[in-house]
Amino acid sequence: MPWFATTAAARGAFAKSRSKGRASNTRDANPLEAVLLHTQTPPPGYTFVPKGNVYITRNSRLQTHQSNKPVYTVEHSKTKRTLGICVPLDIHARVLDLAADTSEARGLAVAQKDARHARHAKAALERGFPYIPAQDMRAILNHAFLKGSGRVGRSGTVGSDERKVELAAEAHIRHVHTGYEGLLDSGMDREDARKLVWDRVKEVKRMWKEGTFSESLGFGDWRPLP
């Protein structure tokens, strides 16, 4: 059994292949960072920390660096996929105790942060689209701004809040208030389908911004195009 598969969480997650030798290649020219392949033998006194718990991984790495000891990033020998890190046993044990002691406080802090983010997103949508129907507001908040979704509302690369709500509204309108989904189901290319429904998307956006009615689409009539 590989050295890193000594816990239930790690067991079965990695290959059973084995080889001798220790990693010596540095990572990003940082003397306290090195790469250890999953088939290699770990340094004495080190333990494997599987990826998945950001708090434990981050603090294990930080405290290891503070102790002036190297952190080994464990990669699969064939795929090069990161599997976790290897840190000193005593540091890992200390971090586990710290995680248990602070779990409740961290959970409360996360809940408060999520609530602030939800209020912030709602306010941004209301500023950008003051006449947006309530049901569409809820749908956008629960989809585009859902934590962990990776969607536009939670993206850190999109830019301003105004741009995020604009893109989120466009995506919602496209999927819910146009015939976009039907076009995709019929086999149309995604980009071609987007171009075909773009005028409809712009019209609904204008109505949400200005509160004006359209002859082709009543303000409360959000049925998709046939």
C-alpha positions as CSV (number, residue, x, y, z in Angstrom):
1,M,0.0,0.0,0.0
2,P,1.4,3.5,-0.9
3,W,2.7,5.5,2.0
4,F,0.0,8.2,1.7
5,A,-2.9,5.7,1.9
6,T,-2.6,5.2,5.6
7,T,-5.9,6.9,6.4
8,A,-9.5,6.0,5.4
9,A,-9.8,9.3,3.6
10,A,-6.8,8.7,1.4
11,R,-7.0,5.0,1.0
12,G,-8.2,3.9,-2.4
13,A,-7.7,7.4,-3.9
14,F,-4.4,6.8,-5.4
15,A,-2.5,4.1,-7.4
16,K,-0.7,1.2,-5.7
17,S,2.5,1.5,-7.6
18,R,5.7,1.9,-5.7
19,S,9.2,3.1,-6.2
20,K,12.2,4.2,-4.2
21,G,13.8,7.6,-3.9
22,R,12.8,11.0,-2.6
23,A,11.8,14.1,-4.4
24,S,14.5,16.7,-4.8
25,N,13.0,19.0,-7.5
26,T,12.0,22.4,-6.0
27,R,8.7,24.1,-6.7
28,D,8.7,27.6,-8.1
29,A,12.4,28.0,-6.9
30,N,11.2,28.2,-3.3
31,P,13.6,26.3,-1.1
32,L,10.7,25.4,1.3
33,E,8.6,23.9,-1.5
34,A,9.3,20.7,-3.3
35,V,7.4,18.1,-5.4
36,L,7.0,14.5,-4.2
37,L,5.6,12.0,-6.6
38,H,3.0,9.6,-5.1
39,T,5.2,6.6,-5.8
40,Q,8.2,8.1,-3.8
41,T,9.1,7.6,-0.2
42,P,8.2,10.5,2.1
43,P,10.9,12.1,4.3
44,P,11.1,10.7,7.9
45,G,8.6,12.3,10.3
46,Y,6.3,13.6,7.5
47,T,2.7,12.7,6.9
48,F,0.3,13.0,3.9
49,V,-2.5,15.6,4.0
50,P,-5.0,14.9,1.2
51,K,-6.4,17.9,-0.6
52,G,-10.0,18.9,0.2
53,N,-9.9,20.8,3.4
54,V,-8.6,24.3,2.6
55,Y,-8.2,25.3,6.3
56,I,-6.1,22.3,7.2
57,T,-4.0,22.5,4.0
58,R,-3.4,26.2,4.2
59,N,-2.4,26.1,7.9
60,S,-0.3,23.0,7.6
61,R,1.7,24.7,4.8
62,L,2.0,28.0,6.7
63,Q,3.1,26.4,10.0
64,T,5.6,24.2,8.2
65,H,7.1,27.2,6.4
66,Q,7.2,29.1,9.7
67,S,9.2,26.2,11.2
68,N,11.7,26.6,8.2
69,K,10.8,23.1,7.0
70,P,9.9,22.2,3.4
71,V,6.4,21.3,2.2
72,Y,6.2,18.6,-0.3
73,T,3.4,18.9,-2.9
74,V,2.3,15.3,-3.7
75,E,1.6,14.7,-7.4
76,H,0.5,11.7,-9.3
77,S,3.5,10.3,-11.2
78,K,1.6,10.0,-14.5
79,T,-1.1,12.6,-14.5
80,K,0.8,15.2,-12.4
81,R,-2.5,15.9,-10.7
82,T,-2.0,17.4,-7.2
83,L,-3.1,14.9,-4.5
84,G,-2.2,16.8,-1.4
85,I,0.8,17.9,0.6
86,C,3.3,16.2,2.9
87,V,4.1,18.0,6.2
88,P,5.7,17.2,9.5
89,L,3.6,14.9,11.7
90,D,3.7,17.2,14.7
91,I,2.6,20.2,12.7
92,H,-0.3,18.3,11.1
93,A,-1.5,17.1,14.5
94,R,-1.4,20.7,15.9
95,V,-3.4,22.0,12.9
96,L,-6.0,19.3,13.4
97,D,-6.4,20.3,17.0
98,L,-6.7,24.0,15.9
99,A,-9.3,23.1,13.3
100,A,-11.4,21.3,15.9
101,D,-11.1,24.2,18.4
102,T,-12.1,26.9,15.9
103,S,-14.7,25.0,13.9
104,E,-17.7,26.6,15.4
105,A,-16.3,30.2,15.2
106,R,-15.2,29.6,11.6
107,G,-18.6,28.3,10.7
108,L,-20.3,31.4,12.1
109,A,-17.9,33.7,10.3
110,V,-18.5,31.9,7.0
111,A,-22.3,32.2,7.5
112,Q,-22.0,35.9,8.2
113,K,-19.8,36.4,5.2
114,D,-22.3,34.5,2.9
115,A,-25.1,36.6,4.2
116,R,-23.2,39.8,3.5
117,H,-22.4,38.5,0.0
118,A,-26.1,37.7,-0.6
119,R,-27.2,41.2,0.5
120,H,-24.5,42.8,-1.6
121,A,-25.5,40.8,-4.7
122,K,-29.2,41.6,-4.2
123,A,-28.4,45.3,-3.9
124,A,-26.3,45.2,-7.1
125,L,-29.1,43.6,-9.0
126,E,-31.6,46.1,-7.8
127,R,-29.3,49.0,-8.8
128,G,-28.7,47.5,-12.2
129,F,-32.3,46.3,-12.9
130,P,-34.7,48.3,-10.6
131,Y,-37.8,46.8,-12.4
132,I,-36.7,43.1,-12.3
133,P,-39.5,40.8,-11.3
134,A,-39.1,39.3,-7.8
135,Q,-39.1,35.7,-9.2
136,D,-36.3,36.5,-11.6
137,M,-34.3,38.2,-8.8
138,R,-34.6,35.1,-6.6
139,A,-33.7,32.8,-9.5
140,I,-30.6,34.8,-10.4
141,L,-29.4,35.0,-6.8
142,N,-29.9,31.3,-6.3
143,H,-28.1,30.3,-9.4
144,A,-25.5,32.7,-10.7
145,F,-24.5,33.9,-7.1
146,L,-24.7,30.4,-5.5
147,K,-21.6,29.8,-3.4
148,G,-19.3,27.2,-4.8
149,S,-21.0,27.2,-8.2
150,G,-18.2,28.8,-10.1
151,R,-20.7,30.8,-12.0
152,V,-20.4,34.4,-13.0
153,G,-21.7,35.9,-9.8
154,R,-19.1,34.1,-7.7
155,S,-16.2,34.6,-10.2
156,G,-13.2,36.6,-9.1
157,T,-12.1,37.2,-12.7
158,V,-15.1,38.9,-14.2
159,G,-14.4,42.4,-12.8
160,S,-16.9,44.9,-11.3
161,D,-20.1,44.1,-9.6
162,E,-22.0,45.9,-12.4
163,R,-20.5,43.6,-14.9
164,K,-21.3,40.5,-12.9
165,V,-25.0,41.3,-12.5
166,E,-25.1,42.3,-16.2
167,L,-23.8,38.9,-17.3
168,A,-25.8,37.0,-14.7
169,A,-29.0,38.7,-15.9
170,E,-28.2,38.0,-19.5
171,A,-27.6,34.3,-18.8
172,H,-30.8,34.0,-16.9
173,I,-32.9,35.8,-19.6
174,R,-31.3,33.7,-22.3
175,H,-32.1,30.4,-20.6
176,V,-35.5,31.3,-19.1
177,H,-37.1,34.0,-21.3
178,T,-36.0,33.1,-24.8
179,G,-36.1,30.0,-27.0
180,Y,-32.4,29.4,-26.4
181,E,-32.8,26.0,-24.8
182,G,-35.0,24.8,-27.6
183,L,-32.5,25.9,-30.2
184,L,-29.8,23.9,-28.4
185,D,-32.0,20.9,-28.2
186,S,-32.6,21.1,-31.9
187,G,-28.9,20.8,-32.5
188,M,-28.0,24.5,-33.2
189,D,-24.5,25.6,-32.3
190,R,-24.3,27.5,-28.9
191,E,-22.8,30.7,-30.4
192,D,-25.4,30.7,-33.2
193,A,-28.2,30.2,-30.7
194,R,-26.9,33.1,-28.6
195,K,-26.8,35.4,-31.6
196,L,-30.3,34.4,-32.6
197,V,-31.8,35.3,-29.2
198,W,-29.7,38.3,-28.4
199,D,-32.3,40.9,-29.5
200,R,-34.8,39.3,-27.2
201,V,-32.3,39.3,-24.3
202,K,-31.6,43.0,-24.9
203,E,-35.3,43.8,-24.9
204,V,-35.9,42.1,-21.6
205,K,-32.9,43.8,-20.1
206,R,-34.2,47.2,-21.2
207,M,-37.6,46.5,-19.6
208,W,-35.9,45.5,-16.3
209,K,-33.8,48.7,-16.4
210,E,-36.5,51.2,-17.5
211,G,-39.8,49.6,-16.5
212,T,-41.2,50.1,-20.0
213,F,-43.5,47.7,-21.8
214,S,-42.9,46.0,-25.1
215,E,-45.5,45.4,-27.7
216,S,-44.1,42.0,-28.4
217,L,-43.6,41.1,-24.7
218,G,-45.8,42.3,-21.9
219,F,-44.0,43.2,-18.7
220,G,-45.4,40.3,-16.8
221,D,-45.4,37.9,-19.7
222,W,-42.1,36.0,-19.5
223,R,-43.1,33.0,-21.6
224,P,-40.2,31.7,-23.8
225,L,-40.5,32.2,-27.5
226,P,-42.1,29.3,-29.4
